[in-house]
Amino acid sequence: MTFCLGIKTKQGLVGLSDTRITSGNETTTSKKVYTVNRKKHSFFIMTSGLRSVRDKAITYFSEVIAKQDDSFTKLYQAVNEFGNQVKIVAKEDKHFLEEAGFQFNLFSIIGGQLEDDPEPKMYLLYPQGNWIEIRKGTPFVIIGNTGFGHPVLKRSLHYDDSLEYALKCAFLAFDATRISANDVDYPIDTVVLKDGEYFTQEKRFKQKELEHVSAFWNNRLKNAIAELPSEVLNGAFEKFEFLSKDS
C-alpha cells in the first residue's frame, strides 16, 4: 500500500509520500514522487498503485515532457497528457494484468503551477484518465491508505493555514497511518511549491530525524486525554439498580 498526501493552501502546495513498496513478503524502498522544474513551470506527480504501471506511465510521460513541455502553459494540460499516457498503458497491459489477478489501479496526485495558472493547482487523476480539482473547500487529498490520516486533517487543516502548518499536519497524518498500517513507512519524501515561485522543493526525511516529533505528539495526546473535561462520562461508572420485569 501507499500513503501520498497533497495539500493546497492560499500560499501554495505541500505534498508528502512514503517510500515503502510491498510485493508479497518482500518490502523495498522506492521514490513515489516525480518532479519537473523549469522557468515559470513546475509540477509534481505522486502515485499509488502497481509499481510497473506507474513506472511505465511516468517513462512515457517523461518522453512527452522532453519533446512538448513548452506547449503546456496551464497545469490541467499536463494532467490531461499524463492521463493519456495512463490510458495508453491500460490498453497495453490492463488485460494481461487482470488475467494474472492484478488490478489496474493507478491513482495520481498532480500539483503545480505553470506560467498561465493564476495560482498553484492540484488534481486527483483516476486510473481511467479523468480527474477532479482539489479546491479550498476540501484542501487535501490522500491516495493509497486513506483512512487513518483523515481525522487529523479534517480536525485541524484549513485553506488559509500557512505552508509550515500544512506540512506539520501532513506529517501527523502520515504518522497516524504509519502507526496503524504496516505497509506504510519511512523514509518520507516531501514537496513544497510556493505560489509564484515556480519551483518544487524536494526533501527526504528518515525516521531518526522525526522520531522526536512523533514522541512529542504522542505525549501531548496522552496529556490531552487525561485532561479532558469528562465529568459527564464518569456517569458510565455509576451503579444503577435495575428492576426486573416482574417487580
Stockholm file with secondary structure:
# STOCKHOLM 1.0

chainA/1-247         MTFCLGIKTKQGLVGLSDTRITSGNETTTSKKVYTVNRKKHSFFIMTSGLRSVRDKAITYFSEVIAKQDDSFTKLYQAVNEFGNQVKIVAKEDKHFLEEAGFQFNLFSIIGGQLEDDPEPKMYLLYPQGNWIEIRKGTPFVIIGNTGFGHPVLKRSLHYDDSLEYALKCAFLAFDATRISANDVDYPIDTVVLKDGEYFTQEKRFKQKELEHVSAFWNNRLKNAIAELPSEVLNGAFEKFEFLSKDS
#=GR chainA/1-247 SS CCEEEEEEETTEEEEEEECEEEETTEEEECCCEEEEEETTEEEEEEEESCHHHHHHHHHHHHHHHHHHGGGCCSHHHHHHHHHHHHHHHHHHHHHHHHHTTCCCCCEEEEEEEETTCSSCEEEEECTTSCEEECCTTSCEEEEESCTTTHHHHHHHCCTTSCHHHHHHHHHHHHHHHHHHCTTCCSCEEEEEEETTTCCEEEEEECHHHHHHHHHHHHHHHHHHHHTCCCTTGGGGGSCCCCCCTTC
#=GC SS_cons         CCEEEEEEETTEEEEEEECEEEETTEEEECCCEEEEEETTEEEEEEEESCHHHHHHHHHHHHHHHHHHGGGCCSHHHHHHHHHHHHHHHHHHHHHHHHHTTCCCCCEEEEEEEETTCSSCEEEEECTTSCEEECCTTSCEEEEESCTTTHHHHHHHCCTTSCHHHHHHHHHHHHHHHHHHCTTCCSCEEEEEEETTTCCEEEEEECHHHHHHHHHHHHHHHHHHHHTCCCTTGGGGGSCCCCCCTTC
//
